[in-house]
């Protein structure tokens, strides 16, 4: 019940304009920057053991090899931790001077996140007592609240209180930001004719997609009811997001190839390198989610097919064969990722038919194949003509 109330609060904070959202997130962002910084400084000066990083008695620098590093990126929610950058894009039409501020927001958000997360992990490893690692091993370190437990061990009681407070504030702020992002994504989906138009309705006074927010609240409550384990839910969300990410690089190159005349206020340099590289990384991260999470995520995506078929019937299946051919690369890609996850190496939940790291090589070449197939599956549709009409109104 408490979770449902919090989701409702997240929704209400977004209900009244992006200005309220901005004031709230600005306040909490300061808190989210200060607490990790203070934690890093206090744990380092309270006792830092450099030998923890490469002590041969503890297994050396990589006690369990490299595979667990990749597995942790998706399974433990590391990718999920970086997802908030997309909020800058999703509320882009409500940002002043988006040409400059969108890319600035993305770069600054990612750089700050990288520095904080790397330093926190660095600090955690060094702050552990060598005697504890020697007794339990790295696999035996199992804290309920890692940094708060470390602060308790070091008798820094005020820091413990601060960390428990941050454990409430940080997820709360993330929840508010994600409601802003997902509700606008849901509202935008009405433009392709496969979602009820009422979801795309924007409140004239506040400029927010209120109906989409209410629908988002209902869907969130359903998902929380189904996935009662946070680790499973985080893994499923991370993998679902990655599947959405693989469409971005394909769309970028397809538009550069088939609409070179478009005005582009925000331009990505060397796209022919960045796009396929991003597609490969996203594909690897999907694989790192491990079997059976990969197939579970795809089954969740399949739950959206009834909406698709319902609106295709309303449209009298107009050009459905053409649309099916255009999406065939994605359908086979998803089937391939699920199947390969099953036959892949043991560290990633597979049957070990293809051993690590050769499974990575297969994923890389397969991802490049699907990437270029997707780029060449471009079709000139009514939506593309509408995009051209909108693009013609843009000032460079």
C-alpha positions in Angstrom: 0.0 0.0 0.0 2.8 2.4 0.9 4.4 1.9 -2.6 1.2 2.8 -4.3 0.9 6.0 -2.3 4.4 7.0 -3.2 3.7 6.4 -6.9 0.6 8.6 -6.5 2.7 11.4 -4.9 5.2 11.1 -7.8 2.4 11.6 -10.2 0.9 14.6 -8.4 4.2 16.4 -8.2 4.3 16.1 -12.1 0.6 17.0 -12.4 1.1 20.7 -12.1 3.6 21.8 -14.7 7.2 21.2 -15.4 8.1 24.3 -13.3 7.1 22.6 -10.1 9.0 19.5 -11.2 12.1 21.6 -11.8 12.0 23.3 -8.4 11.6 20.0 -6.7 14.3 18.1 -8.5 16.7 21.1 -8.2 16.3 21.0 -4.4 16.7 17.2 -4.2 19.6 17.2 -6.7 21.7 19.3 -4.3 21.0 16.8 -1.5 21.9 13.9 -3.8 25.2 15.5 -4.7 26.2 16.5 -1.2 25.5 13.3 0.6 27.6 11.0 -1.6 30.5 13.6 -1.6 30.4 13.7 2.2 30.3 9.9 2.4 33.3 9.5 0.1 35.4 12.0 2.1 34.5 10.7 5.5 35.0 7.0 4.6 38.4 7.7 3.0 39.8 9.8 5.9 38.4 7.3 8.5 40.5 4.5 7.2 41.4 3.5 3.6 43.1 0.2 2.8 44.8 0.3 -0.6 45.8 -3.4 -0.3 42.2 -4.4 -0.8 42.4 -3.7 -4.5 45.1 -6.2 -5.4 45.9 -8.4 -2.3 46.7 -11.9 -3.7 45.2 -13.5 -0.5 41.8 -12.0 -1.5 42.0 -13.1 -5.1 44.0 -10.2 -6.6 42.5 -7.4 -8.6 39.9 -9.5 -10.4 39.1 -12.3 -7.9 36.2 -13.7 -10.0 37.4 -12.7 -13.5 35.9 -10.2 -15.8 32.5 -11.8 -16.6 30.9 -10.7 -13.3 31.7 -7.1 -14.1 29.6 -7.1 -17.2 26.8 -9.1 -15.5 26.6 -6.6 -12.7 25.9 -3.7 -15.1 22.4 -4.9 -15.9 21.5 -7.3 -13.1 22.5 -5.0 -10.2 20.8 -2.0 -11.7 23.9 0.0 -12.7 22.4 0.8 -16.1 19.1 1.7 -14.4 21.1 4.2 -12.3 22.1 6.2 -15.5 18.7 6.2 -17.1 17.7 9.6 -15.7 19.6 11.4 -18.4 16.7 10.7 -20.8 14.4 13.0 -18.8 16.3 15.9 -20.3 15.3 14.7 -23.8 11.7 13.7 -23.0 10.9 17.2 -21.6 12.9 18.9 -24.4 10.0 20.8 -25.7 9.6 22.5 -22.3 13.3 23.5 -22.0 14.6 27.0 -22.8 17.1 27.1 -25.7 17.0 23.3 -26.3 19.6 23.5 -29.0 22.3 24.2 -26.4 20.7 23.0 -23.1 19.7 19.5 -24.1 23.2 18.2 -24.9 24.6 20.2 -21.9 22.1 18.6 -19.6 22.9 15.1 -20.9 26.7 15.5 -20.8 26.7 17.1 -17.3 24.3 14.5 -15.9 26.3 11.6 -17.2 29.7 13.0 -16.1 28.5 13.8 -12.6 26.9 10.3 -12.3 30.1 8.6 -13.5 32.3 10.5 -11.1 30.1 9.9 -8.1 29.4 6.1 -8.8 33.1 5.4 -9.5 34.3 7.2 -6.4 31.6 5.5 -4.2 32.7 2.1 -5.4 36.4 3.0 -5.0 35.7 4.2 -1.5 33.7 1.1 -0.6 36.4 -1.3 -1.6 39.1 0.6 0.3 37.0 1.2 3.4 36.4 -2.5 4.1 38.5 -3.9 6.8 41.0 -6.5 5.5 40.2 -8.8 8.3 36.6 -9.0 7.2 37.5 -9.8 3.6 40.0 -12.4 4.9 37.3 -14.0 7.0 34.4 -14.0 4.6 35.9 -13.4 1.1 34.5 -10.9 -1.3 31.5 -13.2 -2.0 30.7 -13.2 1.8 30.4 -9.4 2.0 26.6 -8.9 2.2 25.4 -5.7 3.8 21.8 -4.7 4.0 22.8 -1.0 3.5 26.4 -1.0 2.4 27.5 2.5 3.1 25.4 3.0 6.2 26.7 -0.4 7.6 30.3 0.8 6.9 29.6 4.1 8.8 28.2 2.1 11.7 31.4 0.0 11.8 33.4 3.2 11.8 31.2 4.8 14.5 30.3 7.8 12.3 26.7 7.9 13.6 25.7 11.3 12.1 26.7 9.9 8.7 24.5 6.9 9.2 21.5 9.2 9.8 22.4 11.2 6.7 22.7 8.1 4.6 19.4 6.6 5.7 17.8 10.0 4.9 19.4 9.9 1.4 18.1 6.4 0.9 14.6 7.9 1.0 15.3 11.2 -0.9 17.2 9.8 -3.8 14.7 7.1 -4.9 11.9 9.6 -4.3 13.5 12.1 -6.7 14.2 9.4 -9.2 10.5 8.3 -9.1 9.3 11.9 -9.7 11.7 12.3 -12.7 10.7 9.0 -14.2 7.0 9.9 -14.1 7.8 13.0 -16.1 9.7 10.9 -18.6 7.4 8.0 -19.0 4.2 10.0 -19.1 5.5 12.1 -22.0 6.7 9.0 -23.8 3.2 7.5 -23.5 1.6 10.7 -24.7 3.9 10.8 -27.7 3.0 7.2 -28.7 -0.5 8.5 -29.7 1.0 10.2 -32.7 1.5 6.9 -34.6 -2.2 6.0 -34.2 -1.7 2.9 -31.9 -2.7 4.4 -28.6 -5.9 6.2 -27.6 -5.7 9.9 -28.6 -6.9 11.0 -25.2 -3.5 9.9 -23.8 -1.8 12.6 -25.9 -4.0 15.3 -24.5 -2.0 18.2 -23.1 -3.5 20.4 -20.4 -3.6 23.9 -21.8 -3.0 25.7 -18.5 -0.2 23.6 -17.1 1.3 22.1 -20.3 1.4 18.5 -18.9 0.0 15.3 -20.3 -2.3 14.7 -17.4 -4.3 11.7 -18.8 -1.0 10.0 -19.7 0.2 10.5 -16.1 -2.9 8.9 -14.7 -2.5 5.9 -17.1 1.2 5.7 -16.2 0.2 5.6 -12.5 -2.2 2.7 -13.1 0.4 0.7 -15.1 3.1 1.3 -12.5 0.8 0.0 -9.7 0.1 -3.1 -11.8 3.9 -3.7 -12.5 4.7 -3.3 -8.8 2.1 -5.8 -7.9 3.5 -8.3 -10.4 7.2 -7.8 -9.6 7.4 -7.8 -5.8 11.2 -8.2 -5.8 13.1 -5.0 -6.4 16.1 -6.7 -8.0 13.9 -8.5 -10.6 12.0 -5.3 -11.4 15.2 -3.2 -11.8 16.7 -5.9 -14.1 13.5 -6.0 -16.2 13.2 -2.2 -16.4 16.9 -1.9 -17.4 16.6 -4.5 -20.1 13.4 -3.1 -21.4 15.0 0.3 -21.6 18.0 -1.2 -23.5 15.7 -2.7 -26.1 14.2 0.7 -26.6 17.7 2.2 -26.9 18.6 -0.1 -29.8 16.1 1.7 -32.0 17.8 5.0 -31.5 21.1 4.4 -33.4 19.1 2.7 -36.3 16.7 5.7 -36.5 19.6 8.2 -36.4 21.4 6.7 -39.4 18.2 6.0 -41.3 17.2 9.7 -41.0 20.7 10.8 -42.0 20.6 8.6 -45.0 17.0 9.2 -46.2 16.4 12.8 -44.9 19.8 14.6 -45.3 18.0 17.9 -46.0 16.4 18.0 -42.5 17.4 20.9 -40.2 19.2 19.5 -37.1 19.5 22.0 -34.3 21.1 19.2 -32.2 23.7 17.3 -34.2 25.7 14.2 -33.3 29.1 14.1 -34.8 30.6 11.0 -36.5 27.3 9.2 -36.4 28.5 6.3 -38.6 30.8 5.3 -35.8 28.8 6.3 -32.7 25.5 4.7 -33.9 26.7 1.1 -34.6 29.0 1.3 -31.5 26.0 2.2 -29.4 23.8 -0.5 -30.9 26.5 -3.1 -30.1 26.9 -1.9 -26.5 23.1 -2.0 -26.0 23.0 -5.5 -27.4 25.8 -6.7 -25.1 24.0 -5.1 -22.1 20.8 -6.9 -23.0 22.8 -10.2 -23.1 24.3 -9.4 -19.7 20.8 -9.3 -18.2 21.1 -13.1 -18.2 18.6 -15.8 -19.1 15.7 -16.0 -18.3 15.4 -12.2 -17.8 15.9 -11.6 -21.5 13.0 -13.7 -22.5 10.8 -12.4 -19.6 11.4 -8.8 -20.9 10.4 -9.7 -24.4 7.3 -11.4 -23.1 6.4 -8.2 -21.3 6.8 -6.3 -24.5 4.6 -8.8 -26.3 1.8 -7.8 -23.8 1.5 -4.6 -25.8 0.6 -6.4 -29.0 -3.2 -6.4 -28.3 -3.1 -2.6 -28.4 -1.3 -2.8 -31.8 -3.6 -5.3 -33.3 -6.7 -3.4 -32.0 -5.7 -0.2 -33.7 -4.5 -2.0 -36.9 -8.1 -3.4 -37.1 -9.5 0.1 -36.7 -7.1 1.2 -39.5 -8.3 -1.7 -41.6 -4.8 -3.2 -41.6 -3.6 -0.4 -43.8 -0.2 -1.2 -45.3 0.4 -3.8 -42.6 2.5 -6.0 -44.9 4.8 -3.1 -45.6 5.0 -2.2 -41.9 5.7 -5.9 -41.0 8.6 -6.0 -43.5 10.0 -2.8 -42.0 9.8 -4.2 -38.5 11.0 -7.7 -39.3 14.6 -7.0 -38.4 13.5 -6.0 -34.8 11.3 -9.1 -34.4 14.1 -11.5 -35.5 16.6 -9.5 -33.4 14.5 -10.0 -30.2 14.1 -13.7 -31.0 17.8 -14.1 -31.6 18.8 -12.3 -28.3 16.4 -14.5 -26.3 17.7 -17.7 -28.0 21.3 -16.8 -27.7 20.9 -15.8 -24.1 19.8 -19.4 -23.5 22.7 -21.1 -25.3 25.3 -18.5 -24.1 28.0 -18.9 -21.5 27.4 -19.9 -17.8 28.3 -16.5 -16.2 25.2 -15.0 -18.0 22.8 -17.7 -17.2 23.2 -19.7 -20.4 23.8 -23.4 -21.1 27.4 -22.7 -22.0 27.2 -24.0 -25.5 29.2 -21.0 -26.5 31.9 -20.1 -23.9 32.9 -16.7 -22.5 34.3 -14.5 -24.1 33.4 -16.0 -27.5 29.8 -15.3 -26.8 30.6 -11.6 -26.9 32.2 -11.9 -30.3 29.0 -13.6 -31.7 26.9 -10.8 -30.2 29.0 -8.1 -31.7 28.9 -9.4 -35.2 25.2 -10.3 -34.9 24.4 -6.8 -33.6 26.2 -5.2 -36.5 24.2 -7.4 -39.0 20.9 -6.4 -37.4 21.9 -2.7 -37.2 22.5 -2.4 -40.9 19.5 -4.5 -41.7 17.4 -2.1 -39.6 18.9 1.0 -41.3 18.1 -0.4 -44.7 14.5 -1.3 -43.6 13.6 2.4 -43.8 10.2 3.2 -45.3 8.7 6.6 -46.3 5.5 6.9 -44.4 2.8 9.5 -43.6 4.6 10.2 -40.3 7.8 11.0 -42.2 5.9 13.5 -44.3 4.5 15.1 -41.1 8.0 15.2 -39.7 9.2 17.1 -42.8 6.4 19.6 -42.4 7.4 20.2 -38.8 11.0 20.3 -39.7 10.4 23.0 -42.3 9.2 25.3 -39.5 12.4 25.0 -37.5 14.9 27.9 -37.6 18.6 27.1 -37.7 
